[in-house]
C-alpha cells in the first residue's frame, strides 16, 4: 500500500475512494471498504482511503482526553489489510476544516487525487457542515466534479450499527468483549516497558510497567483484565491492572502494569503490545499487602481458566 502525506506532490490517478477518520478500522469500516473494493474492481480502479494525520477532534480542542482507538501506523496497517491500495493522510488544519463539502470534493478529491468514485458512510458527513446537506447533495456535487457517489450500507452487531464512538463507550465501561465484537479483534495498545516501583516483584508477581507509544490512545476503564502480551517476538497470557493502585499507590498516578504468566527476564526498554481479552474486576483497595497478594493469585488463576492453561 502506498501512503501519501503530501497531496501537492502526488500525481492524480483515477481511483475509487472513501473519506473518514477510520479510527479503529472497525467492522463497519471494513464492510464499507469491502463494498468500495467490489465496485472498484468492476471499474478497474485502485482503492483509496482518504483519512487524516490528526483526528478532527484534536483540532477543535475536544480531544484533550485520550480517545484514539488506533495510531496512524496501526490505522495504516489495518487499512492495507482491508484491501486499500493508496492511503492519503491529509494534514487536517483550520483551512481544510473551513472547506465546504463541494469545494473539498472538487479541489481535493477530484483535482488533487483523481477520485472518480466515492463511497460515503450511511451516516457520514464531510466538509464544513451546511444545514440540510447530506447524501443527495454529495451526489449532485459529484456529478459536477466527475465523481460517482454511492452510499455504503450500515454494518450491525446485534441491533446496533457499529461506530467508533460506540467502541469508545464500550471501552470506557470496561466492556472489552463488546468492543471486540465491533472491532472484529481484541482491542490492543502498544508501548514501551519502563521501570516501576518494584512492588509487584516484591510480592512475587513482577510486572511490566507500560508507557504508551501514543499519549492519545484510549485505555479501557480502570480495573483488572486478562490480556495477551507480545514482547521480543514472544506472546504470553497475563493479568493487567489499569489504575492508581489504591492499596499501595498515592491515588494520583494512573499506571498500566502487566504480569505475564510463565515469563522471566529483563525487558526494560523493550516494545510491548497488549491485547485486552477480558474484564476481570474493578480496581479496589484491599486491607493490606497480604490481602492484595491473595487477590492477585485469584486473578492469575482466573486468567489461567479463561486461557485454558
Secondary structure, DSSP 8 states (H G I E B T S, - for coil): -EEES-GGG-----EEEEES--TT--HHHHHHHHHHHHHHHHHT-EEEEEEESS-HHHHTT---S--BSS-HHHHHHHHHHTT-SEEEEE---HHHHT-BHHHIIIIIIIIII-EEEEEE-TT---SB--TT--HHHHHHHHHHHT-EEEE----EETTEE--HHHHHHHHHTT-HHHHHHHHTS-EEEEEEEE----HHHHTT---EEEEESSTTB----SEEEEEEEEETTEEEEEEEEEE--TTTS-SS--EEEEEETT--S--TT-EEEEEEEEEEE-----SSHHHHHHHHHHHHHHHHHHHT-
